[in-house]
Amino acid sequence: MVRIKFGTDGWRAIMAKEFTVDNVVRVTLAVSRWLKSKHKKPSVVIAYDFRFNGKLFSETVAKVLANNDIKVFYCPIATSTPALSLGVVQNNASLGIMITASHNPPEYNGYKLKGSHGGPLLEDDTKEIEALIPDEQDLIIDSLKWADFLKKGIIIETNLEDAYVEHVHKHFDIEKIQKSGFNFAFDAMFGAGQNVMRRLFPNIPLLHCEPNPSFKGIPPEPLLKNLQEFSQFIAQNGKINVGLAVDGDADRIALFDSKGNYVDSHHIILLLIYYLAHYKKMTGKVVTGFSSTVKVEKLCEKYHLPVQRVRIGFKDICKVMLHEDVLVGGEESGGITIKGHIPERDGIWMGLTLFNALVESGKTLEQLIEEIYAITGKFYYSRYDLKVD
């Protein structure tokens, strides 16, 4: 019996080793029991990304829930985690389940849980679900027929990508960005952000915007070492002002300037604070993890914005956002959100916000960073990952 434990953002494991249909059923049985203990008529939104067997695992989840008389809104195409989280809110669902291993290597898959608020399920709730996971299960999945659940209306297929794109158009003037004179490029890292950006900006350079569950052997984590091709493309192109990259399920962000220089998450958090506070005159608390740059406090002091540091894990940022007026919530990993959006990391939404920053200010990315440096002083960030046995 494999002991299943939730981490900072759900359960992740190697496929065919620990992440199996049988273990996915075990987790979903626990989710079913938990939902029925909390809600009279629970409902769940389910989605998956482009990883191996995403459709198989997500359909397994849907069948188990439907078999327990829990209504399911199921997205039949690969989509992003932010689209799933938005779908939870728009469908007034009790929970969201995303089959993804986010930025992890291709041999992994995972099981993310999203609360009714459209952000990570909070820690106390995930602990309750974890405690309900049975040691064994004897449900025969093949005996559960998808067509029967569709006919009964207990599983409803819904296109979360369409809903997300429509939501974007309500909040951003995409045509204005397209006609601004600034040139943008996008790297999906073979992940779930590819179709949305292709629909929003069909004429910009799009790298790695096709399904490839192997990710060509490069983990879809938006770090410089994984984005060398994108960096070189921008540097050689000579006409691109900003490059946007997102991770495998499109909830993390990285940027590149016009010379192909990597702009890390610390600078992105500062850029968002600066744009919203200085140019948009917005206020609110800034919530960030303890591993984010101390320049956050320096910049927030200038605009009289309170700062709160929390543990690593976006769920702790989300928890604050549910009860307080938060302007920017973000962590060193590149998972960031802002006021006016759901309390969920969203790489594309943050990218569009920063595209707006250039368009509305008339400044280049490099110029905006220099304006920030004038307040905070310059700094440099480099990350080294050490494997510990």
Secondary structure per residue as TSV (DSSP state, phi and psi in degrees):
chain	resnum	aa	ss	phi	psi
A	1	M	-	360.0	123.7
A	2	V	-	-83.2	127.1
A	3	R	-	-81.0	121.0
A	4	I	-	-99.6	126.0
A	5	K	-	-130.7	133.0
A	6	F	-	-82.7	137.7
A	7	G	B	-97.7	-150.0
A	8	T	T	-67.7	-20.3
A	9	D	T	-147.8	59.8
A	10	G	B	93.3	-161.0
A	11	W	E	-112.5	128.7
A	12	R	E	-130.9	143.1
A	13	A	E	-161.0	168.5
A	14	I	E	-77.7	131.0
A	15	M	B	-65.1	143.9
A	16	A	T	70.8	-1.6
A	17	K	T	-109.7	-63.4
A	18	E	T	-116.4	-35.0
A	19	F	B	-85.6	90.2
A	20	T	-	-123.7	166.1
A	21	V	H	-58.1	-43.0
A	22	D	H	-59.6	-44.7
A	23	N	H	-73.2	-31.8
A	24	V	H	-63.8	-39.0
A	25	V	H	-62.3	-44.3
A	26	R	H	-57.2	-47.4
A	27	V	H	-63.6	-41.1
A	28	T	H	-70.3	-32.1
A	29	L	H	-62.5	-39.3
A	30	A	H	-66.1	-42.2
A	31	V	H	-60.4	-41.9
A	32	S	H	-60.7	-47.2
A	33	R	H	-61.8	-42.9
A	34	W	H	-64.5	-45.5
A	35	L	H	-60.4	-42.4
A	36	K	H	-69.2	-23.8
A	37	S	H	-80.1	-17.4
A	38	K	H	-107.3	-26.1
A	39	H	-	-134.0	142.5
A	40	K	S	-72.5	-41.9
A	41	K	S	-131.1	76.0
A	42	P	-	-70.6	153.3
A	43	S	E	-141.4	152.7
A	44	V	E	-136.8	138.4
A	45	V	E	-100.5	133.2
A	46	I	E	-127.1	137.3
A	47	A	E	-147.9	172.3
A	48	Y	E	-149.4	162.2
A	49	D	-	-108.8	-157.3
A	50	F	S	-87.5	9.9
A	51	R	S	-69.5	160.7
A	52	F	T	-51.8	134.2
A	53	N	T	60.9	21.4
A	54	G	H	-59.9	-41.3
A	55	K	H	-66.7	-41.8
A	56	L	H	-59.5	-49.5
A	57	F	H	-67.3	-40.6
A	58	S	H	-69.0	-37.5
A	59	E	H	-67.3	-33.7
A	60	T	H	-61.6	-46.2
A	61	V	H	-58.6	-46.9
A	62	A	H	-61.4	-42.4
A	63	K	H	-64.8	-42.0
A	64	V	H	-63.4	-44.6
A	65	L	H	-64.9	-45.8
A	66	A	H	-62.2	-37.0
A	67	N	H	-65.2	-20.5
A	68	N	T	-101.5	21.6
A	69	D	T	60.6	35.2
A	70	I	-	-106.6	125.1
A	71	K	E	-66.8	137.0
A	72	V	E	-123.7	129.5
A	73	F	E	-102.6	111.4
A	74	Y	E	-113.7	129.2
A	75	C	-	-91.1	115.8
A	76	P	-	-82.4	0.6
A	77	I	S	-122.2	153.6
A	78	A	-	-62.5	135.3
A	79	T	-	-148.7	-179.8
A	80	S	-	-91.6	161.7
A	81	T	H	-63.3	-44.3
A	82	P	H	-58.8	-35.2
A	83	A	H	-65.8	-38.7
A	84	L	H	-62.8	-47.1
A	85	S	H	-64.4	-40.8
A	86	L	H	-62.6	-39.0
A	87	G	H	-62.1	-32.9
A	88	V	H	-61.6	-45.9
A	89	V	H	-67.5	-46.6
A	90	Q	H	-66.7	-27.8
A	91	N	T	-98.1	7.9
A	92	N	T	50.4	41.8
A	93	A	-	-83.8	159.9
A	94	S	S	-79.0	-27.2
A	95	L	E	-159.4	157.2
A	96	G	E	-126.0	141.9
A	97	I	E	-126.9	121.7
A	98	M	E	-115.2	122.3
A	99	I	E	-88.5	103.5
A	100	T	-	-164.3	151.7
A	101	A	-	-111.7	18.9
A	102	S	T	56.2	-114.9
A	103	H	T	-95.0	1.8
A	104	N	S	-70.8	163.1
A	105	P	-	-57.7	163.1
A	106	P	T	-64.1	-22.0
A	107	E	T	-75.4	-7.8
A	108	Y	E	-95.0	153.2
A	109	N	E	-139.4	172.7
A	110	G	E	-157.1	177.7
A	111	Y	E	-139.5	96.9
A	112	K	E	-94.5	140.5
A	113	L	E	-111.4	130.8
A	114	K	E	-120.8	135.2
A	115	G	E	-78.4	173.0
A	116	S	T	-64.1	-17.2
A	117	H	T	-78.8	-9.3
A	118	G	S	86.9	26.5
A	119	G	S	-142.1	-176.6
A	120	P	B	-54.8	138.6
A	121	L	-	-63.3	136.5
A	122	L	-	-72.0	159.0
A	123	E	H	-59.5	-41.8
A	124	D	H	-60.8	-38.2
A	125	D	H	-69.0	-43.3
A	126	T	H	-65.2	-33.6
A	127	K	H	-65.2	-39.2
A	128	E	H	-63.7	-42.3
A	129	I	H	-65.4	-44.6
A	130	E	H	-57.1	-38.6
A	131	A	H	-69.5	-18.1
A	132	L	T	-93.9	-4.2
A	133	I	-	-66.5	121.4
A	134	P	-	-73.2	154.2
A	135	D	S	-68.8	-31.2
A	136	E	-	-141.4	165.2
A	137	Q	-	-146.7	147.2
A	138	D	-	-124.1	19.2
A	139	L	-	-72.3	131.2
A	140	I	-	-95.1	100.3
A	141	I	G	-60.3	-38.8
A	142	D	G	-63.2	-18.3
A	143	S	G	-80.1	-12.5
A	144	L	S	-93.4	118.1
A	145	K	-	-98.7	123.1
A	146	W	H	-56.8	-45.4
A	147	A	H	-60.2	-35.0
A	148	D	H	-65.9	-42.4
A	149	F	H	-67.5	-37.4
A	150	L	H	-64.1	-43.0
A	151	K	H	-63.5	-38.2
A	152	K	H	-76.5	-14.2
A	153	G	T	80.2	12.5
A	154	I	S	-85.2	-23.3
A	155	I	E	-113.6	125.5
A	156	I	E	-119.9	123.2
A	157	E	E	-83.9	132.5
A	158	T	-	-141.7	140.6
A	159	N	-	-90.5	99.8
A	160	L	H	-72.2	-26.5
A	161	E	H	-65.9	-44.8
A	162	D	H	-58.1	-44.6
A	163	A	H	-64.2	-39.0
A	164	Y	H	-66.7	-45.9
A	165	V	H	-61.4	-42.0
A	166	E	H	-61.6	-40.7
A	167	H	H	-64.5	-40.3
A	168	V	H	-59.9	-45.8
A	169	H	H	-64.6	-25.4
A	170	K	H	-74.5	-23.1
A	171	H	H	-112.1	-15.2
A	172	F	-	-130.1	142.3
A	173	D	-	-88.8	86.5
A	174	I	H	-63.6	-37.8
A	175	E	H	-63.2	-38.5
A	176	K	H	-63.8	-41.2
A	177	I	H	-64.6	-42.8
A	178	Q	H	-61.6	-36.4
A	179	K	T	-98.1	11.4
A	180	S	S	-73.0	-20.4
A	181	G	S	96.0	-13.9
A	182	F	-	-82.5	144.0
A	183	N	-	-110.1	130.6
A	184	F	E	-120.3	158.2
A	185	A	E	-138.8	159.3
A	186	F	E	-140.1	138.6
A	187	D	E	-124.4	115.1
A	188	A	-	-85.9	-7.8
A	189	M	T	55.3	34.4
A	190	F	T	64.4	19.1
A	191	G	S	-102.0	-166.3
A	192	A	T	-78.3	-5.2
A	193	G	T	-83.1	-6.5
A	194	Q	H	-62.9	-44.9
A	195	N	H	-71.5	-38.0
A	196	V	H	-61.7	-48.3
A	197	M	H	-68.4	-32.4
A	198	R	H	-64.6	-37.0
A	199	R	H	-73.3	-37.5
A	200	L	H	-76.8	-40.1
A	201	F	-	-133.2	72.8
A	202	P	T	-67.5	-15.8
A	203	N	T	-105.6	4.0
A	204	I	S	-92.8	159.8
A	205	P	-	-61.8	127.7
A	206	L	E	-122.0	113.9
A	207	L	E	-101.9	142.9
A	208	H	S	52.6	43.3
A	209	C	-	-106.7	50.7
A	210	E	S	-142.9	151.4
A	211	P	-	-63.3	131.1
A	212	N	-	-154.6	92.0
A	213	P	T	-60.7	-16.1
A	214	S	T	-86.1	-12.5
A	215	F	G	53.0	25.0
A	216	K	G	52.4	32.0
A	217	G	G	80.2	2.8
A	218	I	S	-109.2	120.6
A	219	P	-	-55.3	135.1
A	220	P	-	-79.0	54.0
A	221	E	-	-107.4	125.8
A	222	P	-	-76.5	64.4
A	223	L	-	-104.7	157.4
A	224	L	G	-56.4	-41.2
A	225	K	G	-62.9	-24.0
A	226	N	G	-95.7	-4.3
A	227	L	-	-122.9	28.5
A	228	Q	H	-61.1	-40.8
A	229	E	H	-63.0	-41.5
A	230	F	H	-65.2	-44.2
A	231	S	H	-58.6	-46.8
A	232	Q	H	-66.8	-37.2
A	233	F	H	-60.9	-45.5
A	234	I	H	-65.7	-45.0
A	235	A	H	-60.5	-40.2
A	236	Q	H	-79.1	-28.0
A	237	N	H	-66.1	-47.2
A	238	G	-	79.4	-5.4
A	239	K	-	-117.6	-7.7
A	240	I	-	-85.5	130.5
A	241	N	S	-85.6	-39.2
A	242	V	E	-143.9	136.7
A	243	G	E	-111.2	131.1
A	244	L	E	-110.6	131.0
A	245	A	E	-127.4	144.3
A	246	V	E	-130.0	163.0
A	247	D	-	-83.4	-170.2
A	248	G	T	-59.3	-33.4
A	249	D	T	-113.2	12.8
A	250	A	S	69.0	24.6
A	251	D	-	-103.7	-4.2
A	252	R	B	-116.7	153.6
A	253	I	E	-129.0	149.6
A	254	A	E	-142.5	155.5
A	255	L	E	-128.1	160.2
A	256	F	E	-132.5	141.9
A	257	D	-	-84.4	-173.5
A	258	S	T	-67.7	-17.7
A	259	K	T	-97.0	3.5
A	260	G	-	84.6	14.1
A	261	N	-	-79.7	136.8
A	262	Y	E	-72.8	131.7
A	263	V	E	-110.0	110.3
A	264	D	-	-79.4	175.8
A	265	S	H	-63.8	-32.5
A	266	H	H	-62.5	-45.2
A	267	H	H	-67.2	-35.5
A	268	I	H	-65.8	-41.9
A	269	I	H	-59.2	-44.9
A	270	L	H	-64.6	-40.5
A	271	L	H	-60.5	-42.4
A	272	L	H	-66.4	-44.4
A	273	I	H	-59.0	-47.9
A	274	Y	H	-63.7	-46.0
A	275	Y	I	-62.4	-47.5
A	276	L	I	-70.0	-39.1
A	277	A	I	-81.1	-44.1
A	278	H	I	-82.3	-49.5
A	279	Y	I	-88.9	-35.6
A	280	K	S	-96.8	-8.8
A	281	K	-	58.3	35.0
A	282	M	-	-92.1	156.6
A	283	T	-	-128.1	171.5
A	284	G	-	140.8	169.3
A	285	K	E	-76.4	148.5
A	286	V	E	-106.7	124.5
A	287	V	E	-116.9	127.4
A	288	T	E	-148.4	161.8
A	289	G	E	-75.5	162.2
A	290	F	T	-69.6	-12.4
A	291	S	T	-89.8	-2.9
A	292	S	S	-78.4	157.7
A	293	T	-	-57.6	145.2
A	294	V	T	-72.6	-8.7
A	295	K	H	-66.4	-16.6
A	296	V	H	-58.1	-48.2
A	297	E	H	-61.5	-39.9
A	298	K	H	-62.5	-45.0
A	299	L	H	-69.1	-41.7
A	300	C	H	-67.5	-30.7
A	301	E	H	-60.7	-38.8
A	302	K	H	-60.7	-36.8
A	303	Y	T	-107.7	14.2
A	304	H	T	55.6	43.5
A	305	L	-	-102.8	127.7
A	306	P	-	-68.6	148.6
A	307	V	E	-123.4	136.6
A	308	Q	E	-127.1	129.3
A	309	R	E	-97.3	138.2
A	310	V	E	-131.1	174.2
A	311	R	-	-65.2	164.4
A	312	I	S	-64.3	136.6
A	313	G	S	121.5	121.8
A	314	F	H	-66.0	-21.3
A	315	K	H	-61.2	-29.1
A	316	D	H	-74.5	-33.1
A	317	I	H	-66.9	-44.4
A	318	C	H	-58.2	-41.8
A	319	K	H	-58.5	-40.8
A	320	V	H	-68.1	-40.7
A	321	M	H	-63.4	-26.8
A	322	L	T	-72.6	-18.0
A	323	H	T	-123.6	-10.2
A	324	E	S	-133.2	166.3
A	325	D	-	-83.9	100.7
A	326	V	E	-109.2	128.6
A	327	L	E	-82.9	-50.6
A	328	V	E	-136.8	133.0
A	329	G	E	-126.1	121.3
A	330	G	E	-160.3	160.0
A	331	E	-	-132.9	167.3
A	332	E	T	-59.0	-24.9
A	333	S	T	-69.7	-13.2
A	334	G	S	99.6	6.3
A	335	G	B	-89.0	112.6
A	336	I	E	-141.0	147.4
A	337	T	E	-142.5	171.3
A	338	I	E	-137.8	167.3
A	339	K	T	-56.9	139.6
A	340	G	T	95.4	-10.2
A	341	H	S	-114.3	171.2
A	342	I	-	-64.0	155.9
A	343	P	S	-76.9	62.3
A	344	E	S	-143.9	141.6
A	345	R	-	-59.7	139.2
A	346	D	-	-154.5	101.7
A	347	G	H	-64.5	-40.9
A	348	I	H	-69.4	-43.5
A	349	W	H	-61.4	-41.7
A	350	M	H	-67.0	-38.5
A	351	G	H	-62.0	-44.4
A	352	L	H	-64.3	-37.5
A	353	T	H	-61.5	-41.1
A	354	L	H	-77.0	-28.6
A	355	F	H	-59.4	-43.7
A	356	N	H	-60.2	-37.8
A	357	A	H	-58.8	-42.2
A	358	L	H	-67.3	-46.0
A	359	V	H	-64.0	-45.3
A	360	E	H	-76.7	-32.9
A	361	S	H	-86.1	-24.4
A	362	G	-	74.7	9.9
A	363	K	-	-101.2	153.5
A	364	T	-	-79.4	166.6
A	365	L	H	-59.5	-42.4
A	366	E	H	-61.6	-39.7
A	367	Q	H	-67.0	-40.3
A	368	L	H	-64.1	-40.3
A	369	I	H	-64.1	-40.0
A	370	E	H	-64.8	-35.8
A	371	E	H	-63.7	-38.2
A	372	I	H	-67.1	-44.1
A	373	Y	H	-58.6	-32.6
A	374	A	H	-62.9	-23.0
A	375	I	H	-96.0	-44.5
A	376	T	H	-98.0	-18.9
A	377	G	-	85.8	154.2
A	378	K	-	-74.3	154.3
A	379	F	-	-154.2	163.1
A	380	Y	-	-131.8	141.5
A	381	Y	-	-129.0	135.8
A	382	S	-	-141.0	143.8
A	383	R	-	-118.3	134.4
A	384	Y	-	-124.9	123.9
A	385	D	-	-97.1	125.6
A	386	L	-	-114.0	127.3
A	387	K	-	-82.6	128.0
A	388	V	-	-116.6	123.4
A	389	D	-	-79.1	360.0
